[in-house]
Amino acid sequence: MRRTMCLSVLLFACAAHAGSGTLRVGSQVLVVGDSATRVLELLGKPSYRSHAASSSSSHRGSRRSRRHGGRSTSSGGEQWQYRQGSRVVTIVVADGKVSAIRDDGH
């Protein structure tokens, strides 16, 4: 387990933003449309997870109805954040697939 985490951190440290909708992780590339499982294989467990807002309505009490089988079923999905120093990469996962990739730090 520890070895896997170290490898994930090392791969993430080598990650470079390759363009809109893609993220280079070592010699691999994560693209919009890839599975959530692929994200976990390449980047490991996220530093932070939150529900992506699908509208401006209140989310109080809606978390339970939006979850099914451990994943979000809303159109907003979940935001998985990975931190590397001052750089934050956000992967939006909806219905078990990557729907957006954002690199929020440079």
LINWO-V682185 format. One record per helix or strand of 2 or more residues. SS is the DSSP state (2 for helix, 1 for strand). FROM is the first residue (numbers start at 1). TO is the last residue. If there is no record, write none. Layout:
# LINWO-V682185
ss=<SS/SS>
from=<FROM/FROM>
to=<TO/TO>
This chain:
# LINWO-V682185
ss=<2/1/1/1/2/1/2/1/1/1/1/1>
from=<2/16/22/28/36/48/63/67/71/78/87/97>
to=<13/19/25/31/43/51/66/68/72/84/94/103>
